[in-house]
Amino acid sequence: MRKAITTGIVVATISLGFTASGQAPAPRSPVNAEEFDRLFQQVKNWGRWGAEDQLGSVNLITAAKRKQALTLARTGQTVSLVHNPITDKAEDNNNPFEHVMLPGFNMDSYKVSYHGYAHSHMDALCHILYKDQTYNGYARAVVNTEKGCTKLGIENLKQGLITRAVLIDIPRLKGVPYLEPGTGVYQEDVEAWEKMSGTKIQSGDVILLRTGRWARREKVGPWNVGRSAAGFHASIIPFIKARGVAIVGSDDASEVTPSMVDGIGLPVHTLLITALGVNILDNQDLEALSEAAAKLKRWEFMITINPMPVTGGTGSPMNTIATF
């Protein structure tokens, strides 16, 4: 179970319209729990970096990779990827950020339940389980305690992350301001973006998928992102593994909703975190980044990620920075 497993998956393609015969194209695999489980077993990285590994795909961010990233900081321009904390309850924010000023000295108190679809945060590798196991095969009974995760907590990233990042701007690829909720993003979309932008995803990279979620929210108002969102379809996971992606992020939860995989909740999260050991950056605000990248005509940049090292934490809110 802890041996490294390679994959030779062939992912079928699907058109947006109908076939020449007038029939709707077949759904793309995985479409159900059985196909999902087969894909999970084929792509999982359990044991790849050792039976006691706590870092997962962050292992791909080597010293050489960090040095490469530093060379991308050419102009010194920085762009924050965090969306300012939302303090009002809304359809996409069941747990508003709470900020209270305390009496006496100028001090305040913050309270946030950051998992969900509103607050910019990173998921730790103990956040998602599949069949009562975490990444690398640790059992739920071993990992889960009232005081936090005994394995794979966010404190494992205390030293911070510096690497190359690539913005995948699918609305810009399609010539629209944002993707409509429920729009799936597939391998061929990413490859088309690579071709158009002249930027190729490499081992140790962070990839950031812009769907235009925050631009749409600004125009039409909040909606239930947990029920309807643009994002990656689960069929893209073998591609992400083959390219050696270290971390995946998006301006929502990185996956199309509804998921198109019957019987599985959050299939992309489960495949990334639990199978591959890939941390996820949720709810990043990529609008300013998109504008800066377009102005500079550069879709690669240095990224710095510094989560709060809460022992046993399932993740952390933070301010992620892109430097051009």
N, C-alpha and C positions, 0 to 999 in steps of 0.2 A: 504493500500500500504506500510505502514511503519512497519507492523507487521513482526516479525521474522517468517521465513518459513523454515520448515524442508524438507528433501528430502528422497525419497525412490526409487531412480532411479536404475534400473538394466541396466548395460552397456553391450551390446552384444560384443562378441569377434570376431576376424577375423584372419584367417590364412594368411600367406604370399603367399601361393601357391593356388592350386585349390582344390575343394572338391573331395570326392571319385567319384562323378558322372561326374567329368570333368568340372563342371560349376564353374565360378569365384564366390568367396564368396560375399555376399551382403555388400555394403558399411556400415561403422559404423556410427551410429547416434551421433550427428546431421549431416545430409547431405544437409539440405536446411534451408531457413530462418524460415519456420514454426516450424521445429524441434528445431532450435536454440532458438527461442523465448520461446518455451515450457521449454527447459532446463534452460534458463535464469530465468524464473519465479519460477522454482522449487528450484534453488540453492541460490538465492539472499539472502544476509544478511541484507537487508534494515530494520532498526529498531531494529536489534538484540542487539546493544549496546546503544540504545536510539535514539530518533528522531533527535537530534542535533549532533550526533557523527561525529567526524572529523578524526578518526584514523583507522576505519575499522578493519581488522584482526590483526593489530599491538596490539590491545587490548589483544590478546592472549599471548603477551610477558609480563608476570607478573614479579613481583619482585622475586618470587621463581624461575621462568624460567631463569632470569638473573643470579641468584646465581648458578643454575645448570650449566650454560654456563661457568662461571668462573672456575669451577672445571675441565673443559676440557683443560685449558691452563697449561699443565703439563710440557712440555719441554721448553716453552717460544719461540719456533720457530714461526716466522711470515711469511706470504706469502701474497703479494698484489694480488688483483684480477683485478686491472685496466690494460687495454691495453694502452700503451703510446699513447698520442694524435697523430692522423695521420694528417700530414700537406700537403700531396699530394692528389690531386683529383683522385678518382678511381671509379670503378664500384660500390663498396659498400660504397663510401664516396663522396656524392655530395656536402657536406659542410665541407671542410677541416678546421682543427683547425688553427687559425691564431695567430702567435707570432711575435710581432714587437718590436725591441729595440728602445727606445726613446732617443733623443739627450740629451747631458748633463750628468747628473748623471746616474749610472747604474740602469735604470728602464726600464720596458717593459710593453707592453699591450697585453692582451689576448682577442681573440674573438672566440666564438664557438656557433654554432647552433647544440646542442648535440643530439636532438631526431633523430632517424634514425638507421642505421645499422653499424656505425663505432665507435662511442665514448661511453666509459663506463659511464653509468648513471643510475639513479633511476627515475622511473615514479611516479609522485604524483597521488593522487586519483581523481584529477580534469582533468586529461589528456585525458581520453576517456569517451565519452557519448554514450548512447544508447537510441534511440527514444527521443532525446532532454533532457535526464536526466542523471545526474551523479550518482555515488554511493550514497545510502541513499535517492534517490528520489529528489534531488535538481534540479530545472529547469535550463536549459541553460541560460535563460534570467536573472536568479538570480546570477548565478555563473560567467558567462563570461563577463569581462569588458576589456577595453583597457589597464588598469593598472594591469591586472592579474586576478586570480581566487579569488572570494570573499569567497569561501568555499573550503575546502579540499586541500589547497596549501601545498607546500613542507615545509613551515615554521612550520607546525604542528609536524614535526619530529626533531625540533631544539635540543631536549635533547639527540639525538642520540639513536642508537639501539645496544644492546648487547644481543645476544641469541645463542642458539645452531644452528649449520648449518650442513647439510648433503650433501655431494657431490654424485650425481647420475651420474656415469661414464659409459654411455651406450656403447661407443666404446670399453672400456675395457671389459665390459660384453660380447660383441660380438666378441672380439678378433681381432679388426680392429683398424687402427690408427685414423680413423675419420668416421663419418657417411656421406654418400653421400647426397647432397642436395635433399630435397623432401622426406626424410625418416621420417615417423611418429613414435613418441614414445608414447606408450600406457600404461595403468595401469599394464598390465601383465609384461611389460618390467621393470617397477619400482619395482614391487614385486619380480621379478627374481633377480634384483640387490640387494634388501634388503636381500634376502636369501643368495646370493653369498658373500656379504660383511659382513653379520652379523649385519647390522645396520638398525634399524627401525625408520621410520619417526614418530615424536611425535608432540603433540600440541605445538604451539609457535615456531616451527622450521622455519628456512630458508632452502629451498631446491634449490640446484644449479645443473642444468642440463648441463653436458658437452656433446656436440656433436662432438667436435674436429674441430670446425669451423676455429680457428686460426692455427691449425696444417695443415689443408687443404690449407688455404690461403698461408702459408709459402711454401708449396710444389708446388701448381699449380697456385698461384696468385689470385688476387681478382676476385670476380664474383658478380652478382647482387643478393645479399642476400634477398632483398625485394621480389624477384620473385621466388627464389628457395633456400630453407633452411630446414635443419632438425630441428625437435622440437616436442613439445607436440601436440597431437591431442586433439581437443576440448572435446572428450569423457572422458578425464581424470579428468575433473573439479569436478564431484561428489566425486571422490577419494580424491582430494586435500582438499575439504571442510570437508569430513569425518575425515581426519587425523588432521585437525586443523592447516594446514600450514599457517604461518603468512606472509611470503614473498617468492616470486618465482623469481629465477634468471637463467640466461643461458649465453652462449657465443655468442648467437645471440639474437633474439627477443623472445625466449621461445616457439615459435609455428611453426609447420610445414607449409611450403609454397611451392606450393599452399596449401590452408587450407583444401580442401576437403569438405567445407561447401559452397554450392552455394548461392550467393547473400549476403554473409556476409564478410566484410573485417576485418581482425584481430580478429577472433572469440575468441581466447584464451585470448588476451589482454582485450577484452570486458567483457568476463565472469569473469576474475580475478579482474580487476580494478573496473568495473562498477557494476557487480553483487555481488561479494564477498567482495569487498573493500580490495583487496590484492595489495600492491605495487609491482612493477616489477623492477628487476635489469637487464638491457639490456647490451649486448655486453661485458660481463665480460671476462677476459682472464683467463681461467681455466687450462691452460697447466702446469704451475709451480705448481699449487695446486694439480693437478692429480699426478704429479711426487712425490711431498712431501707426499701425502696421501698413495701412493703405497709403498714408502720406509718405512713409519712408520706403514703401515698396519692399518691405522685409517682413517675412512671416515666421522667421526664426529669431530667437532672442534668448538671453540668459534669464532664468527664473530662480527666485529664491523662495523657499518654503520653510517656515519656522513655526511649527505647532507648539502650543503650550504642553510641556512634558508631564501631564497629569498621570501619575502612576496608575496603571490599569485602566486608563481612559479609553473609551471606544472611539474617540476622535477628538477634534479640537477646532474651535473657531480661530481664525488668524487673518493676517493681512499678507497675502501673497503678492510679490512684486516682480514685474517684468522689467528688464533693463536692456535697452537697445544700444 
